[in-house]
Amino acid sequence: MLIKLIRSFSSAHHLPGYDGPCRNLHGHTWKAVFLIEGEIGPGGMVCDFKTVKKLLDDNLPDHRLLNDVLPNPTAELLAQHLFKTIGEKLKQENLKLKSLEIWESENAAAVAQD
């Protein structure tokens, strides 16, 4: 069974070496769309949404400078990094992260998937 959760976080970054305005410090309100796989348990749920929302929120870089997380925090590299790190946390809950969309604006996103 698949479940989908959408979370948001705010953070700033700059893209070193980029020839354009994004080389300057700027911020986004990012949207993260998680597609998670798991088995339906005896209570009829894959997981308690409240528990998984907390796990996701605790591992998103909210109110952080993304350059402290990654040297070149493009949407693509951020999606790849979060897919790996949050995917590991979900494995500990017997869940599998199938895909992660990181939206830096309402019409631009990067997708990491297995």
C-alpha positions as CSV (number, residue, x, y, z in Angstrom):
1,M,0.0,0.0,0.0
2,L,1.2,3.5,-0.8
3,I,0.5,6.6,1.3
4,K,1.4,10.2,0.4
5,L,2.3,13.0,2.8
6,I,3.0,16.6,1.9
7,R,5.1,18.8,4.1
8,S,6.6,22.2,3.8
9,F,9.7,24.0,5.1
10,S,11.4,27.3,4.7
11,S,15.1,27.7,4.0
12,A,17.7,29.8,2.2
13,H,20.5,28.9,-0.1
14,H,22.8,30.2,-2.8
15,L,24.2,28.2,-5.7
16,P,28.0,28.6,-5.9
17,G,29.3,28.7,-9.5
18,Y,25.9,29.4,-11.0
19,D,25.9,32.1,-13.6
20,G,22.7,33.8,-12.7
21,P,20.8,35.4,-9.8
22,C,20.5,32.2,-7.8
23,R,24.2,32.5,-7.0
24,N,23.1,35.1,-4.5
25,L,21.5,34.2,-1.1
26,H,17.8,33.8,-1.4
27,G,15.0,31.7,0.2
28,H,12.2,29.4,-0.7
29,T,9.2,27.9,1.0
30,W,9.8,24.4,-0.2
31,K,7.1,21.7,-0.6
32,A,8.1,18.1,-0.1
33,V,5.9,15.3,-1.4
34,F,6.6,11.9,0.1
35,L,5.3,8.6,-1.4
36,I,5.8,5.9,1.2
37,E,5.2,2.2,0.9
38,G,4.2,-0.1,3.8
39,E,2.0,-3.0,4.8
40,I,-1.5,-2.4,6.2
41,G,-1.3,-3.4,9.9
42,P,-3.9,-5.0,12.1
43,G,-5.4,-1.6,12.9
44,G,-6.1,-1.0,9.2
45,M,-3.3,1.6,8.6
46,V,0.1,1.6,7.0
47,C,1.2,3.9,9.8
48,D,-0.1,6.7,12.0
49,F,0.0,9.8,9.9
50,K,0.8,11.9,13.0
51,T,3.9,9.8,13.8
52,V,5.2,9.9,10.3
53,K,4.6,13.6,9.9
54,K,6.7,14.2,13.0
55,L,9.5,12.0,11.7
56,L,9.4,13.9,8.4
57,D,9.3,17.4,10.0
58,D,12.1,16.5,12.4
59,N,14.4,15.6,9.4
60,L,13.6,18.5,7.0
61,P,16.0,21.5,7.0
62,D,13.5,24.0,8.2
63,H,14.8,27.5,8.8
64,R,18.4,26.4,7.8
65,L,20.9,27.6,5.4
66,L,21.0,24.7,2.9
67,N,24.6,25.4,2.1
68,D,25.4,24.2,5.6
69,V,23.7,20.9,4.6
70,L,25.1,20.5,1.1
71,P,27.9,22.4,-0.6
72,N,25.8,23.0,-3.8
73,P,22.2,22.8,-2.6
74,T,20.3,22.6,-6.0
75,A,16.8,21.2,-5.8
76,E,18.1,18.0,-7.4
77,L,20.9,17.5,-4.9
78,L,18.6,18.4,-2.0
79,A,16.0,15.8,-3.2
80,Q,18.7,13.2,-3.5
81,H,20.1,13.9,-0.1
82,L,16.7,14.0,1.7
83,F,15.6,10.8,-0.1
84,K,18.6,9.0,1.3
85,T,18.6,10.4,4.8
86,I,14.8,10.3,5.4
87,G,14.6,7.0,3.6
88,E,16.9,5.5,6.2
89,K,14.7,6.9,9.1
90,L,11.6,5.4,7.5
91,K,13.3,2.0,7.1
92,Q,13.6,1.9,10.9
93,E,9.7,2.2,11.0
94,N,9.4,-0.7,8.4
95,L,8.4,1.8,5.7
96,K,10.0,2.4,2.3
97,L,10.3,5.8,0.7
98,K,9.4,5.3,-2.9
99,S,9.7,8.8,-4.1
100,L,10.3,12.4,-2.9
101,E,9.4,15.5,-4.8
102,I,11.1,18.7,-3.7
103,W,9.3,21.8,-5.0
104,E,11.2,25.0,-4.9
105,S,8.3,27.0,-6.5
106,E,4.8,26.1,-7.5
107,N,6.0,25.0,-10.9
108,A,9.5,23.7,-10.5
109,A,10.5,20.4,-8.7
110,A,13.1,17.7,-8.6
111,V,12.1,14.0,-8.0
112,A,14.2,11.4,-6.3
113,Q,13.0,7.8,-6.5
114,D,14.1,4.2,-6.0
